Amino acid sequence: MTTMTEASVREFKMPDVGEGLTEAEILKWYVQPGDTVTDGQVVCEVETAKAAVELPIPYDGVVRDLHFPEGTTVDVGTSIIAVDVTGGAPAQAPAEPAPAVTAKEEPAEPEGRKAVLVGYGVAESSTRRRPRKGTRPVEPPPAEDKLYTAPALPGVQGELNGHGTGAAGPRPLAKPPVRKLAKDLGVDLATVTPSGPDGIITREDVYAAAAPSPAAEPVVAGTPATAPAAPTAPAVPAAAPAVSYAGARETRVPVKGVRKATALAMVGSAFTAPHVTEFVTVDVTRTMKLIEELKQDKEFEGLRVNPLLLIAKALLVAIRRNPEINASWDEPNQEIVLKHYVNLGIAAATPRGLIVPNIKDAHDKTLPQLAEALRELVGTAREGRTSPAAMQGGTVTITNVGVFGVDTGTPILPPGESAILAVGAIKLQPWVHKGKVKPRQVTTLALSFDHRLVDGELGSKVLADVAAVLEQPKRLITWA
């Protein structure tokens, strides 16, 4: 009987799957001690302050130990899993646990491989490994586990998970956030009728299966469902179940993941950048009419045309007319950095918390291209697939608090940005039009900006330009 040497054990450390992230929470393990793993196989799913990401193992072997249970937040650089790379499955569990590996210990880089975002890339060789002859019977995974295919790129969440079949038959197809939602709601995916393409289970399917308990679809700030054609009262949410005060008087929820990152960023922004907020109420009746016309235009066929689209375009036009608003403050160098591009952020409320993905180079996009980019951004956010890169590098942001039925707010700047535009609910209100009081579609805009680099004149010009475009959308042609 051969003895497993420590030299044969490889320690896989928590990588930095974003840009400068320091920690990640282990959401789910897909392997257990004694399981055989192969190079590129996803072994766990982790949640950072920016996104949920799958981690593939960079070598072949047998899992010896999982150093942390699910739900643990682990610092980047800390070993999370030990793998015996000798190839033989251990007959018995080791008598003593593997010694802890400090963050300073680095695994030796496999010969002929290049470092990549997560682990190591494939060896630069044209030869292929012969598949090992497995001797250990394969057991079907528990009902709540997921089946995975290796992602196309290390560290990038796979487009679809659940392909293939298990010993018990076909597994339901669903993406990781949907599986996690089903687990949280106590829904067995095998009982859910899929409505997505290729038989994929969506969030809506899970919510429907969880009935009669009402569960609202995550609201993405900035994407109102339809433009109001008539005055309507704010939607009344379903009555929440009565709270019993007979038990514990308090519940404590750990602050981590996206909520923790958002809290730190907002505190840092609020107490670093001197905020100023200005407001304007504008008649957007003509904009709402233009939206209805664009919906019938063949160029926008298959695209979602809504108020956010024209509001985003109006802001881009205002930035082109007032480029100094598109800047950031460099505190260490005491410089104002003028941006000659616009990465337009859209604040989105998701089950994981508030995120702000952005449309790269939005200033170069035509109106149909902008509509397509918004559709993709919203869909990705709702499905929980927003990548860390999609939330980096924003320059100006829009947040639509109107979808919650409120008139407007005083938004806090995302760190590193100079301005954020809040859009209120669009309502039918009495308005003086051509000397007469008439019912008109009206909304209130609020622009918060960093007063270190944006003075009152510049901020007022930008807000006034946005309002002018929305009041007379033909300015999109003359000003763009």
MOTABEL-V910858 format. One record per backbone hydrogen bond with DSSP energy under -0.5 kcal/mol. NH is the residue of the N-H (numbers start at 0). CO is the residue of the C=O. E is the energy in kcal/mol with one decimal. If there is no record, write none. Layout:
{{NH	CO	E} {NH	CO	E}}
//
This chain:
{{7	4	-1.2} {8	5	-1.4} {9	7	-0.5} {9	82	-3.5} {11	9	-0.6} {11	80	-2.7} {12	10	-0.6} {13	77	-2.8} {16	14	-1.1} {19	17	-0.7} {23	73	-2.2} {24	46	-3.0} {25	71	-2.5} {26	24	-0.8} {26	44	-2.4} {27	44	-1.7} {29	42	-3.0} {30	42	-0.7} {33	62	-3.0} {34	31	-2.4} {36	60	-2.9} {39	56	-3.3} {40	37	-2.5} {42	54	-2.6} {43	54	-1.1} {44	27	-2.3} {45	52	-3.1} {46	24	-2.8} {47	45	-0.5} {47	50	-2.7} {52	45	-3.2} {54	43	-2.7} {55	53	-0.5} {56	40	-2.7} {60	36	-2.2} {61	83	-2.5} {62	34	-3.1} {63	81	-2.9} {64	81	-1.6} {66	64	-0.6} {66	79	-2.0} {67	79	-0.7} {70	25	-3.9} {71	68	-1.3} {73	23	-3.2} {73	71	-0.6} {75	21	-2.7} {76	13	-2.9} {77	74	-1.7} {78	100	-0.6} {79	11	-2.9} {80	11	-1.2} {81	64	-2.7} {82	9	-2.7} {83	61	-3.1} {84	7	-3.1} {84	82	-0.7} {86	83	-0.6} {101	99	-0.5} {104	101	-1.2} {112	109	-1.6} {115	118	-1.3} {120	113	-2.6} {123	111	-2.0} {124	122	-1.9} {133	131	-0.9} {136	134	-0.5} {138	136	-0.5} {144	141	-1.5} {155	152	-1.9} {156	154	-0.5} {161	146	-2.2} {165	168	-2.1} {168	165	-1.6} {170	163	-1.1} {172	198	-0.6} {173	160	-1.2} {174	200	-0.5} {177	174	-0.6} {178	174	-2.3} {179	175	-2.5} {180	176	-2.2} {181	177	-2.5} {182	178	-2.3} {183	179	-2.5} {184	180	-2.2} {185	181	-0.7} {185	182	-0.7} {186	181	-3.1} {188	186	-0.7} {190	187	-2.0} {191	188	-1.4} {193	191	-0.7} {194	199	-0.6} {195	199	-2.1} {198	195	-1.3} {199	196	-1.0} {200	172	-3.2} {205	201	-1.7} {206	202	-2.8} {207	203	-2.5} {208	204	-2.1} {209	205	-1.4} {210	207	-1.1} {212	209	-1.3} {219	217	-0.5} {220	218	-0.7} {221	399	-0.7} {222	219	-1.6} {236	234	-0.7} {252	250	-0.5} {253	251	-0.5} {255	253	-0.8} {258	255	-0.9} {259	255	-0.8} {260	256	-2.2} {261	257	-2.9} {262	258	-2.3} {263	259	-2.3} {264	260	-2.4} {265	261	-2.8} {266	262	-2.3} {267	263	-2.4} {268	264	-2.6} {269	265	-2.9} {270	266	-2.0} {271	268	-1.0} {272	268	-2.3} {273	271	-0.5} {274	272	-0.7} {275	448	-1.6} {277	446	-2.1} {279	444	-2.1} {281	442	-2.9} {283	281	-0.7} {283	440	-2.6} {284	440	-0.5} {286	469	-0.7} {287	283	-2.3} {288	284	-1.8} {289	285	-2.4} {290	286	-2.1} {291	287	-1.5} {292	288	-1.7} {293	289	-2.7} {294	290	-1.7} {295	291	-0.5} {295	292	-1.1} {296	293	-1.2} {299	296	-1.4} {300	297	-1.6} {302	299	-2.2} {304	302	-0.7} {305	303	-0.6} {308	305	-1.0} {309	305	-1.0} {310	306	-2.5} {311	307	-2.9} {312	308	-2.1} {313	309	-2.4} {314	310	-2.2} {315	311	-2.2} {316	312	-2.2} {317	313	-2.2} {318	314	-2.3} {319	315	-2.0} {320	316	-1.8} {321	317	-1.4} {324	321	-1.9} {325	322	-1.4} {326	324	-1.5} {327	336	-1.7} {329	327	-0.6} {329	334	-3.3} {330	328	-1.0} {333	329	-1.0} {333	330	-0.5} {334	329	-1.9} {336	327	-2.9} {336	334	-0.6} {337	335	-0.8} {338	325	-2.7} {342	340	-0.5} {343	341	-0.8} {343	358	-1.6} {344	342	-0.7} {344	395	-3.2} {345	356	-2.6} {346	397	-2.3} {347	354	-3.3} {348	218	-0.7} {349	347	-0.6} {349	352	-1.5} {352	349	-1.9} {354	347	-2.6} {356	345	-0.6} {357	389	-2.7} {358	343	-2.8} {359	357	-0.7} {361	341	-2.4} {361	358	-1.0} {362	341	-0.7} {363	360	-1.5} {364	361	-1.4} {369	365	-2.7} {370	366	-2.2} {371	367	-2.2} {372	368	-2.3} {373	369	-2.4} {374	370	-2.2} {375	371	-2.3} {376	372	-2.4} {377	373	-2.7} {378	374	-2.4} {379	375	-2.4} {380	376	-2.1} {381	377	-2.5} {382	378	-1.6} {383	380	-1.1} {384	379	-2.5} {385	379	-0.5} {389	386	-0.6} {390	386	-0.5} {390	387	-1.3} {391	388	-1.3} {394	342	-2.4} {395	342	-1.1} {396	418	-1.5} {397	344	-2.5} {398	420	-2.8} {400	398	-1.0} {400	422	-0.8} {401	422	-1.8} {402	399	-0.8} {403	400	-1.6} {404	401	-2.1} {405	400	-1.0} {410	408	-0.6} {416	413	-2.0} {417	394	-1.0} {418	394	-0.6} {419	447	-2.2} {420	396	-2.8} {421	419	-0.5} {421	445	-3.5} {422	398	-2.3} {423	443	-1.8} {424	405	-2.2} {426	424	-0.7} {426	441	-2.7} {428	426	-0.6} {428	439	-2.9} {430	437	-2.7} {432	430	-0.8} {432	435	-3.7} {435	432	-1.3} {437	430	-3.2} {437	435	-0.7} {439	428	-2.9} {441	426	-3.1} {441	439	-0.6} {442	281	-2.1} {443	406	-0.6} {444	279	-3.1} {445	421	-2.3} {446	277	-2.5} {447	419	-2.4} {447	445	-0.6} {448	275	-2.3} {449	417	-2.1} {450	273	-2.9} {450	448	-0.7} {452	449	-1.2} {453	449	-2.0} {458	454	-2.5} {459	455	-2.2} {460	456	-2.2} {461	457	-2.2} {462	458	-2.2} {463	459	-2.6} {464	460	-2.4} {465	461	-2.2} {466	462	-2.2} {467	463	-2.4} {468	464	-2.2} {469	465	-2.0} {470	466	-1.9} {471	467	-2.4} {474	471	-2.4} {475	472	-2.0} {476	473	-1.6} {477	473	-1.3} {478	474	-3.0} {479	474	-0.6} {479	475	-0.7}}
//
